[in-house]
Amino acid sequence: MNLVSDKSKAIAEKFFPNESVSVVAQLQEYCEYLSEFFSEEKKPETYERFCLAILKIAKTSNEKFSKAIELGKTDYRDLLVSAGFGNSITIHNDWASKTLNEKT
């Protein structure tokens, strides 16, 4: 089952146009990893905040992308805080909308 939201895929394509398939695959793997711990209902909306946190930290850097996934595997709360998503369950939506509307 695909656990990466369309919004996350769109930002992955924007930040990593030549590697978006690989980036989305890695996000999918991370979502599957998370699903083992705390989610009974497996749907993209459940994991969107985490995927967007990874993408926000990474911007266009493969190295930062890998480090963000590792941070999320160590403690997903640290991932959310590092991205500025730790104190709100909706702020990731604002960031994603702004990011998708920005011209590159």
N, C-alpha and C positions, 0 to 999 in steps of 0.2 A: 504494500500500500504506500502510495506517495504521501509523505508527511511534510513536504516543503511547499509552502503556500505560493500562489501565483505572484503575490507581492514580493516575496523573497526571491523568487526566480527572476523577476523583472529587475530587481536591484543587482542581483548577481550578474545578469547580462549587461547592465550598465557599467558596473565596476570592473568586470572581467570579461569583456566582449569576446576575446579569443579563447577563453578557458571556461566559459560559463557552464558547459556540460559537466566538466570535472568538478567545478565548485559546487554545483547543485548536487552532484553525487556525494560529495563529502558532507554537505549539509544533511542530506538524507541519512547517511550513516550516523551522523551525530544525533539526529532526531530518533533514530532507532535505538541508539544507545540510551538516550534519555527515557524513552518509552518503557524500558525495562524497570525503571525505578519508581515512577510516580504517575503513570497515566493509564487508566483503564480504557478510556475512549481515545482511540488513535485517529486523530484528524489533524490536518495542517494548521488549523487555528490554534491548537494547543501548543504548537512548537514555534509559531511565527516569531514570538518575542525573542526567543533564543537565537534563531537564524538571523534575525535583523541585528541583534547585538553583535554577533560574529562579523557580519558584513559592515556594520558601523565602525567597529574597531579596525578591521582590515583595510577599509577604503579600497585601494587598488593594489595592495601589497600582498603577494603570496606568502611572504614570511609572516606578516602580521595575521593573515588568515589562519595559518597553521597554528600559530601561538594562541590565537583566540579559541580555536577548537580545543587545544590542550588545556587552556584555562577552564573552559566549560566542562571538560571531563574531570578536572580536579575539583571544581566546585562551581556549579552553574550560577550560584548567587554572586560570586565574584565576577563572573562574566557579565551578568546584568548590571552590576554596580559600575564596572569599568566602562560600560557603554553608556552609562547615564540612565539606565532603565530600571534601576533598583527600587525607586520610591514610587513608581506608578505602574499600573498594569495596562495603561493605554498610551503612554508617551511614545512608545515605539511606532504607533500608528502615525503620530504627528511627524516624527522624523522620516518615516518611509514616504509619506505624502510629499513632504518638502523635497526629499532627495529625488523622487521620481519626477517632480516638476521642474527641477533645476536643469538648466541647459549645461551640457558638457563642453 
